[in-house]
C-alpha cells in the first residue's frame, strides 16, 4: 500500500491535535506515526492509504483540509 506524508499547520487542525490518531477502516487508512516541527508549527502524519483521494475523503469527513499530501517512498529499514 502507498505511503503518504500528510501535513497540517497546527492552526488548521485546532483541538483535534489532542485527539488520538486512529486508523480508519472506512477509508483504508492506517496511521503509522506523527511528527511535529516547532519552528514551522507543522504536524506531519505518516500514513498508509490506498490513494491520495482516500486521505482527502477522510479529512472531509471531519471538515479538515490538508496543507499538503505527498506520496513518499521508504528508502531503508
DOVO-699650 format. One record per residue: residue number from 1; residue in one letter; y, x, z of N, C-alpha, C in turn. Coordinates in nm, 2 decimals, always signed. Atoms other than C-alpha are relative to their C-alpha. Layout:
! residues N
   pos   code     n.c2     n.c1     n.c3    ca.c2    ca.c1    ca.c3     c.c2     c.c1     c.c3
   NUM      A        Y        X        Z        Y        X        Z        Y        X        Z
...
***
This chain:
! residues 77
   pos   code     n.c2     n.c1     n.c3    ca.c2    ca.c1    ca.c3     c.c2     c.c1     c.c3
     1      X    -0.12    +0.09    +0.00    +0.00    +0.00    +0.00    +0.12    +0.09    +0.00
     2      X    -0.12    -0.08    +0.01    +0.35    +0.13    -0.08    +0.07    +0.02    +0.14
     3      X    -0.07    -0.03    -0.12    +0.56    +0.29    +0.20    +0.15    -0.01    -0.03
     4      X    -0.14    +0.02    +0.02    +0.92    +0.19    +0.24    +0.08    +0.04    +0.12
     5      X    -0.10    -0.03    -0.10    +1.23    +0.30    +0.44    +0.10    -0.11    -0.01
     6      X    -0.09    +0.12    -0.01    +1.44    +0.00    +0.54    +0.11    +0.04    +0.09
     7      X    -0.11    -0.06    -0.07    +1.79    +0.10    +0.65    +0.10    -0.11    +0.04
     8      X    -0.10    +0.10    -0.05    +2.03    -0.11    +0.87    +0.11    +0.07    +0.08
     9      X    -0.11    -0.04    -0.09    +2.37    -0.04    +1.02    -0.02    -0.09    +0.12
    10      X    +0.02    +0.08    -0.12    +2.35    -0.15    +1.38    +0.09    -0.12    +0.01
    11      X    -0.09    +0.11    +0.00    +2.65    -0.38    +1.33    -0.06    -0.12    -0.08
    12      X    +0.05    +0.10    +0.08    +2.45    -0.57    +1.07    -0.13    -0.07    +0.05
    13      X    +0.12    +0.06    -0.05    +2.15    -0.64    +1.28    +0.02    -0.06    +0.14
    14      X    -0.03    +0.06    -0.13    +2.31    -0.73    +1.62    -0.10    +0.02    +0.10
    15      X    +0.09    +0.00    -0.12    +2.09    -0.82    +1.91    -0.14    +0.01    -0.04
    16      X    +0.14    -0.01    +0.04    +1.77    -0.82    +1.70    -0.05    +0.14    +0.03
    17      X    +0.04    -0.14    -0.02    +1.77    -0.44    +1.76    -0.08    +0.01    +0.14
    18      X    +0.07    -0.01    -0.13    +1.64    -0.52    +2.12    -0.13    -0.08    -0.01
    19      X    +0.13    +0.07    +0.02    +1.35    -0.73    +1.98    -0.11    +0.09    -0.05
    20      X    +0.11    -0.09    +0.05    +1.02    -0.55    +1.95    -0.03    -0.03    -0.15
    21      X    +0.03    +0.02    +0.14    +0.93    -0.50    +1.59    -0.15    -0.02    -0.02
    22      X    +0.14    +0.03    +0.02    +0.61    -0.66    +1.48    -0.03    +0.00    -0.15
    23      X    +0.04    +0.02    +0.13    +0.41    -0.66    +1.17    +0.00    -0.15    -0.04
    24      X    -0.01    +0.14    +0.04    +0.44    -0.98    +0.96    -0.11    -0.03    -0.10
    25      X    +0.11    +0.03    +0.09    +0.12    -1.11    +0.80    +0.04    -0.09    -0.11
    26      X    -0.05    +0.09    +0.11    +0.31    -1.38    +0.61    +0.05    +0.07    -0.12
    27      X    -0.06    -0.08    +0.11    +0.48    -1.11    +0.40    -0.08    +0.12    -0.03
    28      X    +0.08    -0.12    +0.02    +0.21    -0.84    +0.43    +0.06    +0.13    +0.04
    29      X    -0.08    -0.12    -0.05    +0.44    -0.60    +0.61    -0.06    +0.05    +0.13
    30      X    +0.04    -0.07    -0.13    +0.32    -0.35    +0.87    +0.11    +0.10    +0.04
    31      X    -0.10    -0.09    -0.06    +0.58    -0.18    +1.09    -0.07    +0.13    +0.04
    32      X    +0.06    -0.13    -0.04    +0.49    +0.19    +1.13    +0.08    +0.07    +0.11
    33      X    -0.09    -0.07    -0.10    +0.79    +0.34    +1.32    +0.15    -0.04    -0.02
    34      X    -0.14    +0.02    +0.01    +1.16    +0.31    +1.39    +0.07    +0.12    +0.04
    35      X    -0.08    -0.11    -0.03    +1.42    +0.58    +1.39    +0.15    -0.04    +0.01
    36      X    -0.14    +0.03    -0.01    +1.79    +0.58    +1.49    +0.08    +0.13    -0.01
    37      X    -0.09    -0.12    +0.01    +2.07    +0.82    +1.39    +0.14    -0.04    +0.06
    38      X    -0.12    +0.04    -0.08    +2.36    +0.80    +1.64    +0.13    +0.03    -0.08
    39      X    -0.12    -0.04    +0.08    +2.61    +0.98    +1.41    +0.04    -0.10    -0.10
    40      X    -0.03    +0.10    +0.10    +2.58    +0.73    +1.13    -0.02    -0.14    +0.05
    41      X    +0.02    +0.13    -0.06    +2.49    +0.44    +1.36    -0.10    -0.08    -0.09
    42      X    +0.09    +0.06    +0.08    +2.19    +0.36    +1.14    -0.14    -0.01    +0.06
    43      X    +0.14    +0.01    -0.04    +1.84    +0.23    +1.21    -0.08    +0.01    -0.13
    44      X    +0.10    -0.02    +0.11    +1.55    +0.33    +0.98    -0.13    -0.05    +0.04
    45      X    +0.13    +0.06    -0.03    +1.24    +0.12    +0.98    -0.10    +0.05    -0.11
    46      X    +0.10    -0.05    +0.09    +0.93    +0.28    +0.82    -0.11    -0.11    -0.01
    47      X    +0.09    +0.12    +0.02    +0.71    +0.00    +0.67    -0.10    +0.02    -0.11
    48      X    +0.09    +0.02    +0.11    +0.40    -0.06    +0.46    +0.02    -0.14    -0.04
    49      X    -0.02    +0.13    +0.05    +0.46    -0.35    +0.24    -0.05    -0.01    -0.15
    50      X    +0.05    +0.01    +0.14    +0.32    -0.49    -0.09    +0.11    +0.02    -0.10
    51      X    -0.11    -0.01    +0.10    +0.67    -0.48    -0.26    +0.13    +0.00    +0.08
    52      X    -0.14    +0.01    -0.05    +1.04    -0.45    -0.21    +0.04    -0.14    +0.03
    53      X    -0.03    +0.15    -0.01    +1.06    -0.83    -0.26    -0.06    -0.05    +0.13
    54      X    +0.06    +0.04    -0.13    +0.83    -0.88    +0.04    +0.09    +0.03    +0.12
    55      X    -0.09    -0.04    -0.11    +1.07    -0.69    +0.26    +0.13    -0.08    +0.00
    56      X    -0.12    +0.09    +0.02    +1.37    -0.88    +0.12    -0.02    -0.14    +0.05
    57      X    +0.04    +0.13    -0.04    +1.19    -1.21    +0.18    -0.01    -0.01    +0.15
    58      X    +0.02    -0.01    -0.14    +1.10    -1.11    +0.53    +0.14    +0.00    +0.07
    59      X    -0.13    +0.00    -0.06    +1.47    -1.03    +0.61    +0.07    -0.14    -0.02
    60      X    -0.06    +0.13    +0.02    +1.58    -1.36    +0.45    -0.04    -0.10    +0.10
    61      X    +0.05    +0.09    -0.11    +1.36    -1.54    +0.70    +0.08    +0.00    +0.12
    62      X    -0.07    -0.02    -0.12    +1.57    -1.40    +0.98    +0.15    +0.00    -0.03
    63      X    -0.14    +0.00    +0.04    +1.90    -1.43    +0.79    +0.07    +0.14    +0.02
    64      X    -0.05    -0.14    -0.01    +1.94    -1.05    +0.78    +0.01    +0.06    -0.14
    65      X    -0.01    -0.07    +0.12    +2.04    -0.82    +0.50    -0.03    +0.15    +0.03
    66      X    +0.03    -0.14    -0.01    +1.93    -0.46    +0.44    +0.12    +0.08    -0.06
    67      X    -0.10    -0.09    +0.06    +2.18    -0.18    +0.37    -0.07    +0.08    -0.11
    68      X    +0.08    -0.07    +0.10    +1.90    -0.01    +0.17    -0.15    -0.02    +0.03
    69      X    +0.15    -0.01    +0.00    +1.53    -0.03    +0.09    -0.04    +0.10    -0.10
    70      X    +0.04    -0.10    +0.09    +1.37    +0.27    -0.06    -0.15    +0.02    +0.01
    71      X    +0.14    -0.03    +0.00    +1.01    +0.32    -0.16    -0.01    +0.16    +0.01
    72      X    +0.02    -0.14    -0.03    +0.90    +0.66    -0.03    -0.14    +0.05    -0.02
    73      X    +0.13    -0.05    +0.01    +0.61    +0.89    -0.07    -0.03    +0.10    +0.11
    74      X    +0.03    -0.09    -0.11    +0.44    +1.07    +0.22    -0.05    +0.13    -0.06
    75      X    +0.03    -0.13    +0.06    +0.41    +1.44    +0.14    -0.12    +0.07    +0.07
    76      X    +0.11    -0.06    -0.07    +0.16    +1.56    +0.41    -0.03    -0.07    +0.13
    77      X    +0.03    +0.05    -0.13    -0.01    +1.48    +0.73    -0.07    -0.13    +0.00
***
